């Protein structure tokens, strides 16, 4: 099962947050033990949550790709629906040219520094 753009009760497309769990980073300090990757909001480009975890900077896409592609990594949305590495990156790429909101852009990808949901 893959990701989907969430439709609220009113029939309006909503945003969906994505999370990482896996063996590379200790996520026990994160909310629900999951590291926030970012958010896909209807009509907008995917936005990455720029952060530092265990002294490791997650501030550029290559670091997210390494983390999310690591053995045992799990990507899931806020509803607990898992998506594969390829499904996740297909969604990110498909939305890349949509409207953008960001603190900075790296290699054409949007990033926000503060916590958000």
C-alpha positions as CSV (number, residue, x, y, z in Angstrom):
1,X,0.0,0.0,0.0
2,X,1.4,3.4,-0.8
3,X,0.8,7.0,0.1
4,X,-2.2,9.0,-0.9
5,X,-3.3,12.6,-0.8
6,X,-5.6,12.8,2.3
7,X,-9.2,14.0,1.8
8,X,-10.8,15.5,4.8
9,X,-14.5,15.0,5.8
10,X,-15.4,18.1,3.8
11,X,-13.9,16.5,0.7
12,X,-11.1,19.1,0.7
13,X,-7.6,17.7,0.2
14,X,-5.5,18.0,3.3
15,X,-1.8,17.7,4.2
16,X,-0.1,14.5,5.3
17,X,3.0,14.2,7.5
18,X,5.6,11.5,6.9
19,X,7.8,9.8,9.4
20,X,10.9,7.6,9.6
21,X,11.7,4.8,12.0
22,X,14.6,2.5,11.7
23,X,17.9,1.3,13.0
24,X,20.2,4.2,11.9
25,X,18.9,6.8,14.3
26,X,17.7,6.6,17.8
27,X,14.2,8.0,17.5
28,X,13.1,7.3,21.1
29,X,13.3,11.0,21.9
30,X,11.0,11.9,19.0
31,X,7.2,12.1,19.3
32,X,5.8,8.6,19.2
33,X,9.4,7.3,18.5
34,X,9.2,8.5,14.9
35,X,11.3,11.2,13.2
36,X,9.3,13.7,11.2
37,X,10.5,13.7,7.5
38,X,8.2,16.4,6.2
39,X,4.8,17.1,4.9
40,X,2.9,16.9,1.6
41,X,0.1,19.5,1.4
42,X,-2.4,19.5,-1.4
43,X,-1.3,21.8,-4.2
44,X,2.2,22.4,-2.6
45,X,5.6,20.9,-3.1
46,X,6.7,18.4,-0.5
47,X,8.5,20.2,2.3
48,X,11.3,18.6,4.3
49,X,11.8,19.1,8.0
50,X,15.3,20.4,8.3
51,X,16.8,19.2,11.5
52,X,19.8,17.7,13.3
53,X,19.4,14.3,15.0
54,X,22.1,12.8,17.1
55,X,24.6,15.3,15.7
56,X,23.7,14.3,12.1
57,X,22.4,17.1,9.9
58,X,19.3,16.4,7.9
59,X,19.5,19.6,5.9
60,X,20.0,18.3,2.4
61,X,18.2,15.8,0.3
62,X,21.1,13.4,-0.1
63,X,21.1,12.9,3.7
64,X,17.4,12.1,3.7
65,X,18.0,9.6,0.8
66,X,20.7,7.9,2.7
67,X,18.7,7.7,5.8
68,X,15.4,6.6,4.2
69,X,17.2,4.1,1.9
70,X,19.0,2.4,4.8
71,X,18.4,-1.3,5.6
72,X,15.4,-1.6,7.9
73,X,14.1,2.0,7.4
74,X,10.4,2.4,7.5
75,X,8.6,5.4,5.9
76,X,5.0,5.9,7.0
77,X,2.4,8.6,7.0
78,X,0.7,10.1,10.1
79,X,-2.0,7.4,9.7
80,X,0.4,4.6,10.0
81,X,0.3,3.7,6.3
82,X,3.7,2.5,5.1
83,X,5.1,3.5,1.7
84,X,8.2,2.2,0.0
85,X,11.3,4.3,-0.6
86,X,10.5,4.5,-4.3
87,X,6.8,5.5,-3.7
88,X,8.0,8.2,-1.3
89,X,10.5,9.7,-3.7
90,X,8.0,9.5,-6.7
91,X,5.6,11.6,-4.6
92,X,8.3,14.1,-3.7
93,X,9.4,14.4,-7.3
94,X,5.9,14.7,-8.6
95,X,5.1,17.6,-6.4
96,X,8.5,19.4,-6.7
97,X,7.2,22.0,-9.2
98,X,4.1,22.9,-7.3
99,X,3.7,26.1,-5.1
100,X,6.4,26.3,-2.5
101,X,6.8,27.4,1.1
102,X,10.2,27.2,2.7
103,X,13.0,28.6,4.8
104,X,15.5,27.6,2.1
105,X,15.7,25.5,-1.0
106,X,18.5,23.0,-1.7
107,X,18.8,21.3,-5.1
108,X,15.3,22.4,-5.9
109,X,13.7,20.8,-2.7
110,X,12.0,22.9,0.0
111,X,13.0,22.8,3.6
112,X,11.6,24.4,6.8
113,X,13.8,24.8,9.9
114,X,11.2,24.9,12.7
115,X,8.8,22.1,13.9
116,X,5.6,22.0,11.9
117,X,2.8,19.6,11.2
